[in-house]
Amino acid sequence: MLAHLLTTQQAAKITGLSEAWFERKRWEGGGPPYVKFDRAVRYKESDLAAWIDAHTQQSTSVDSASMPGLKR
């Protein structure tokens, strides 16, 4: 079965990140996996979804002094 492929613009819109961010991460590493056909770059929808899931955070501890009304 063929994967649904997304352009950088579509991936940026889905994630709320800029196209420049995706371009930089392709060069630096650390971004979602991508497929390259000559000069055309595409993201598999399933890979992008897995990458988003892998970056999901639960919560961080919050200093109650920085949040009025928050009880310890």
Secondary structure as the mmCIF struct_conf table of DSSP 4:
data_model
#
loop_
_struct_conf.conf_type_id
_struct_conf.id
_struct_conf.beg_label_comp_id
_struct_conf.beg_label_asym_id
_struct_conf.beg_label_seq_id
_struct_conf.end_label_comp_id
_struct_conf.end_label_asym_id
_struct_conf.end_label_seq_id
HELX_LH_PP_P HELX_LH_PP_P1 LEU A 2 HIS A 4
STRN STRN1 LEU A 5 LEU A 6
HELX_RH_AL_P HELX_RH_AL_P1 THR A 8 THR A 15
TURN_TY1_P TURN_TY1_P1 GLY A 16 GLY A 16
HELX_RH_AL_P HELX_RH_AL_P2 GLU A 19 GLU A 28
BEND BEND1 GLY A 29 GLY A 29
BEND BEND2 GLY A 31 GLY A 31
STRN STRN2 VAL A 35 PHE A 37
TURN_TY1_P TURN_TY1_P2 ASP A 38 ARG A 39
STRN STRN3 ALA A 40 LYS A 44
HELX_RH_AL_P HELX_RH_AL_P3 GLU A 45 ALA A 54
TURN_TY1_P TURN_TY1_P3 HIS A 55 HIS A 55
HELX_RH_3T_P HELX_RH_3T_P1 SER A 64 SER A 66
BEND BEND3 MET A 67 MET A 67
TURN_TY1_P TURN_TY1_P4 PRO A 68 GLY A 69
#
